[in-house]
Amino acid sequence: MLGLVNGIPQKSWSIDHAFHHRNNGNWEIYKGPIDFISLEDYNHLSKREQLFYRLSRNWIMLFPGGFYYLVLKPRLGLLIIILNFSNDLVKEAFIKLKKRKFSELLAIKSRVKPPFSDYGDNFSELFELITNNVIVITGWMFMSKWLGIVFFLLFYSLVSTLSAAILICIFFVQHNYKNAYAKNTKNWDILEGAILGSSNLNIPNLLNWFLADISFHSIHHLSEGIPNYNLIACHNANSHSLKQSKFLKLSDFPNCFKYIIWDNKNERLISIS
């Protein structure tokens, strides 16, 4: 239900979230929230490619990136599936015409085959993607007719962009910061990744309420089954095990966006001068 309200297919999101939890801190497998590259790979890029990499991971990209993630990506995911399926049908029909197998034109062998763009490896995820798009786009049409298309699209775009940018920012700083845990597969440990590879946020109570206590992120990584309303209590009860976990203030956030390269030899996140 919340996936429909937020416009994001929940099943695909939950699979990505589980992958993140299984590999957090292993930068050889999980490349972080905005797909970082290693220092070695960065040095092999051309000057133009390096510039594009830096610009595309600048904090200002939170806003277009947020709009893309929340509004466009689920719609484009379905569009890509439709286009790929149509392309397969045309290719199959062309081959049959070329071989003069006219009687087989209606015997379509092409099927929608997984993986489905960025949204799923099975048909249950595809069904959810289709359902999500139908309901969300129907909601857009209804609200546009009720409030006026210009007002609705402007208001919806603004709210979606800002809310997604804030949430992506929070997710980013909770995993990318100075001295964050950044190991390769050989030296990675899942418990250390949970405690040392995720930061907690020392922010005003009101902001923490809006974030549903996810500010207490290390305990969330230790046990993702803890409901959000119990995160603070569980964090306090296990504070003896979380002494090494990082706490960030709001004033620390800008500094986090400097660390956009993984130094794979020294196993740490570094900034680009």
Phi, psi and omega in degrees: 000314179295328176298323178289318179296318182277346179081014181243127176302117190291320186295315179296319179298317183294327177293316177297320180295319179295321177298317177301315180293322182291336188233010183301131182093346175265091187281358173281333181253308181261118188270015178086177186292338181233031170057068179287159173243166180280162177299322179299315179292322180298319181291341178272353178283154173287168180301319179294318179294323177296319178298316179298319179299314181295316181293321183288346179245018174285151183301333182296338180286355174303326186283303174295327178294321178295317179296317179298314185295317187274323188257313190270319188303313179296330179284317179294328178302315179290321179298318179297320178298314180298316181295318179295319179295316179297320179297319178296320179296317180295316179299317181295317179295319180298318180297319180292321177294320180296325180270004179059034177265064186296328182291344182261005184300324181274351178273079186283121178265340181295142176223161171289115188247138174288157000283150183262091182045231179265008187238066164114153179242009179209172187285336177294323177289323177296316179300318179295321178298316179296314179300315180300314181295318180299313182290316181295313181293324174298319176298320177300315182296317180297312181293325178296321179289325183283314185260347187100133189296321182293311181298314183297312183296321178294312182294314181297316181296318181296311181296316181297317181296312182293315182295317179294321179298318179296314182292321177293321177300313179299314180299320181297306185291342178279358179223348181235108181197169182299132179066024175293151179294121186214074185263168168268177186300320183298320186258004185279143175228132188295324179289318177295324177298322180290317185276315185265346182257010177219133182262158173252154187249124175265085186235164179305147184303323181297316178296320179296324177297317179295334179268007178056038175065014179290354174303330177273079196270331182296318179292328175297321179286330177290327179208096184290350179280352179291123177296149185303326182289352177251003185297316181297313181298317180292323177298313181296321181291336181245023183301332179295334180267353186245020183297331181272354182290149186274140172243133180242144172262168177302324181292344179275344187303310183304323181295331182297330184283359175280335188267089186235015178228137175262115175281095188290337179283317181264000176053063178202160174271138181231161177264165177253123182284000000 
